[in-house]
Amino acid sequence: VKPERVHVIYCDAAVQSVAEFLQGDPIVLHPAGGGGTDFRPAFEWIEDHGIEPKCLIYLTDLCCRSYPDAVDYPVLW
């Protein structure tokens, strides 16, 4: 897969940091946060910034019950 753009959102109970990578950029991760967990802020950030993802991959331990409303793109948990 060669995506045009990749957004990496570091989120615990709030969005802590966001990185954007364009096609061909090396993806270097710099994790931020680490407090409680709320899945909704990452989805809200995507909507607030007008991003229309082809898909979302959410890396998590799933220790949370605050799921967002259904979205119009596939989400892999």
C-alpha positions as CSV (number, residue, x, y, z in Angstrom):
1,V,0.0,0.0,0.0
2,K,1.3,3.4,-0.9
3,P,-1.0,5.9,0.8
4,E,-1.0,9.5,-0.3
5,R,-0.9,10.7,3.3
6,V,-0.8,9.1,6.8
7,H,-1.9,10.9,10.0
8,V,-0.7,9.5,13.3
9,I,-2.7,10.7,16.2
10,Y,-1.3,10.1,19.7
11,C,-4.3,10.0,22.0
12,D,-5.1,8.9,25.5
13,A,-8.0,10.7,27.1
14,A,-7.3,13.6,24.8
15,V,-5.3,14.2,21.6
16,Q,-1.7,14.7,22.7
17,S,0.1,15.1,19.4
18,V,-0.4,14.6,15.7
19,A,2.1,13.8,12.9
20,E,1.5,13.8,9.2
21,F,3.5,11.9,6.7
22,L,3.3,12.2,2.9
23,Q,3.9,9.4,0.5
24,G,7.5,8.4,0.5
25,D,8.3,10.0,3.9
26,P,9.9,7.7,6.5
27,I,7.4,7.2,9.3
28,V,9.1,7.8,12.5
29,L,6.9,7.5,15.6
30,H,7.2,9.7,18.7
31,P,4.6,8.5,21.2
32,A,3.0,11.0,23.5
33,G,0.6,10.8,26.4
34,G,-0.2,7.7,28.3
35,G,-2.9,8.6,30.8
36,G,-6.5,7.3,30.8
37,T,-8.2,6.2,27.6
38,D,-11.0,7.7,25.6
39,F,-11.4,6.6,22.0
40,R,-13.6,9.5,21.0
41,P,-11.1,12.4,20.8
42,A,-9.1,10.9,17.9
43,F,-12.3,10.5,15.9
44,E,-13.4,14.1,16.8
45,W,-10.0,15.4,15.7
46,I,-10.4,13.7,12.3
47,E,-13.9,15.2,11.9
48,D,-12.8,18.7,13.1
49,H,-10.0,18.8,10.5
50,G,-12.1,17.7,7.6
51,I,-10.2,14.5,7.0
52,E,-12.0,11.8,5.1
53,P,-10.0,8.6,5.8
54,K,-10.0,5.6,3.6
55,C,-9.6,3.6,6.8
56,L,-8.4,4.1,10.4
57,I,-6.1,1.7,12.3
58,Y,-6.5,2.3,16.0
59,L,-3.7,0.7,18.1
60,T,-5.0,0.1,21.6
61,D,-5.2,-2.4,24.5
62,L,-9.0,-1.9,24.3
63,C,-9.2,-1.0,28.0
64,C,-11.9,1.6,27.4
65,R,-15.7,1.8,26.9
66,S,-16.0,5.2,25.4
67,Y,-16.4,4.3,21.7
68,P,-17.3,7.0,19.2
69,D,-20.5,7.0,17.1
70,A,-20.4,4.9,13.9
71,V,-18.2,6.4,11.2
72,D,-18.4,6.1,7.4
73,Y,-15.0,4.5,7.0
74,P,-13.6,1.1,8.2
75,V,-11.9,1.0,11.6
76,L,-9.5,-1.8,12.6
77,W,-9.1,-2.0,16.3
